[in-house]
Amino acid sequence: MEKSFIEEVQDYCRATGISPSTLGVRALGNSRFFERLQRKIGKVEDDAARVRDHMAANPPQQSEAAK
């Protein structure tokens, strides 16, 4: 299974002994990049779960042509 970007960053930071915020500063000049990325991904996952719940509760109606 392919690692997520967040897992890659966490593994790299553990291996180098630096924090994700330090990596963000060194790579992007942005100490809050990783924190913001985690929040954004969490929000997308929450939204996706809500959409899936809605689709499961409201399945498409089968038309006569689809039968």
trRosetta pair geometry for C-beta under 8 A, 3 or more apart (Angstrom, degrees):
i j d omega theta_ij theta_ji phi_ij phi_ji
3 7 4.3 -126 -171 88 101 126
3 8 5.2 123 118 -57 128 82
3 11 7.4 -35 -162 -5 157 140
4 7 4.7 98 54 5 77 102
4 8 7.1 -136 97 -5 43 85
5 8 5.5 -52 -151 33 35 115
5 9 6.4 34 152 -18 67 104
5 37 7.7 -88 105 167 122 140
6 9 5.7 -54 -150 36 33 111
6 10 6.3 32 153 -18 66 107
6 34 7.9 118 -126 -157 80 90
6 37 7.0 -179 -86 122 96 115
6 38 6.4 97 -120 -93 132 83
6 41 6.7 -103 -43 26 135 168
7 10 5.6 -54 -144 39 32 111
7 11 6.1 33 157 -19 66 107
8 11 5.9 -56 -147 38 27 110
8 12 6.2 27 155 -19 63 109
9 12 5.7 -56 -147 37 29 112
9 13 6.2 27 156 -18 65 108
9 20 5.8 58 152 -120 118 105
9 23 6.6 169 -157 96 97 159
9 34 6.2 179 155 -120 154 120
10 13 5.8 -56 -145 38 28 110
10 14 6.4 30 156 -19 64 105
10 20 7.2 -26 -87 -71 58 116
11 14 5.8 -55 -148 36 30 110
11 15 6.2 25 156 -16 65 111
12 15 5.8 -61 -147 40 28 109
12 16 6.1 5 162 0 67 114
12 23 6.9 91 106 -109 119 149
13 16 6.2 -66 -137 49 26 96
13 17 7.8 -142 171 33 54 5
13 18 5.5 -101 -142 78 75 68
13 19 6.3 30 -160 -152 128 15
13 20 5.4 -56 -73 -64 156 64
13 22 7.9 127 -129 56 104 100
13 23 5.9 -93 -85 -30 99 135
14 17 7.7 25 -178 -70 25 40
18 22 4.3 -112 179 82 109 135
18 23 5.8 128 110 -51 123 82
18 26 7.9 -3 163 -2 161 139
19 22 4.7 101 55 3 78 100
19 23 7.2 -139 98 -3 45 84
20 23 5.4 -51 -149 36 37 115
20 24 6.4 42 152 -22 66 102
20 34 3.7 -106 155 87 122 173
20 35 7.5 140 105 -44 124 67
21 24 5.4 -49 -150 34 35 116
21 25 6.6 38 151 -20 65 101
21 31 4.5 31 -173 -170 98 82
21 32 7.1 11 -125 -75 97 35
21 34 6.4 -118 -72 36 50 117
21 35 7.1 16 -82 -25 95 107
22 25 5.7 -51 -150 33 35 111
22 26 6.3 28 154 -14 67 108
22 31 7.7 15 -72 -126 29 86
23 26 5.8 -59 -145 41 30 108
23 27 5.8 10 165 -3 69 116
23 34 7.0 65 69 -45 108 134
24 27 6.3 -64 -132 48 23 97
24 28 5.4 -42 -170 45 63 111
24 30 5.0 -78 164 88 105 69
24 31 5.4 128 89 -125 118 22
24 32 6.9 -154 132 38 160 20
24 33 3.8 175 -138 35 124 111
24 34 5.2 -128 -53 -15 124 92
25 28 7.4 -71 -104 60 9 67
25 29 6.3 31 -156 -125 49 24
25 30 6.9 -155 -88 53 44 23
25 31 4.9 15 -63 -79 98 77
28 33 5.3 70 63 -53 150 155
30 33 4.2 89 103 -46 114 103
32 35 5.1 -62 -162 48 67 115
32 36 5.4 66 141 -24 90 106
33 36 6.1 -67 -151 40 24 107
33 37 6.2 24 156 -22 65 110
34 37 5.5 -53 -145 35 31 114
34 38 6.5 33 156 -20 64 103
35 38 6.0 -55 -153 33 29 110
35 39 6.7 26 152 -15 63 105
36 39 5.7 -55 -150 37 35 110
36 40 6.2 34 153 -21 68 107
37 40 5.7 -55 -145 36 31 111
37 41 6.3 28 157 -17 65 106
38 41 5.9 -55 -145 38 29 108
38 42 6.3 32 155 -20 63 108
39 42 5.7 -57 -150 37 30 114
39 43 6.4 31 153 -21 65 105
40 43 5.7 -55 -151 34 31 111
40 44 6.5 31 152 -18 65 105
41 44 5.6 -52 -147 36 34 112
41 45 6.4 34 153 -18 65 105
42 45 5.8 -56 -149 37 30 110
42 46 6.4 32 153 -19 65 105
43 46 5.7 -53 -149 36 32 112
43 47 6.3 31 154 -17 65 107
44 47 5.7 -55 -147 39 30 111
44 48 6.2 33 153 -22 65 106
45 48 5.6 -51 -144 35 31 113
45 49 6.5 34 154 -21 63 103
46 49 5.8 -55 -153 33 30 111
46 50 6.6 29 151 -17 64 105
47 50 5.7 -55 -151 35 34 112
47 51 6.4 33 152 -18 67 105
48 51 5.7 -54 -148 37 33 111
48 52 6.3 35 153 -20 66 106
49 52 5.7 -53 -147 37 31 112
49 53 6.4 35 153 -21 64 104
50 53 5.6 -51 -149 34 32 114
50 54 6.5 33 152 -19 64 104
51 54 5.7 -53 -151 35 33 112
51 55 6.4 31 152 -18 66 105
52 55 5.8 -54 -146 37 32 109
52 56 6.2 31 155 -19 66 107
53 56 5.8 -57 -148 37 29 110
53 57 6.3 20 157 -12 65 111
54 57 5.9 -63 -146 43 29 106
54 58 6.0 -17 166 22 67 114
55 58 6.4 -79 -134 61 24 81
55 59 7.3 63 166 -93 63 50
56 59 7.2 2 -156 -63 28 84
62 66 5.0 -128 -160 82 82 124
62 67 6.0 92 153 -66 122 85
63 66 4.9 95 54 5 76 102
63 67 7.5 -131 96 -16 44 86
64 67 5.9 -49 -156 17 37 117
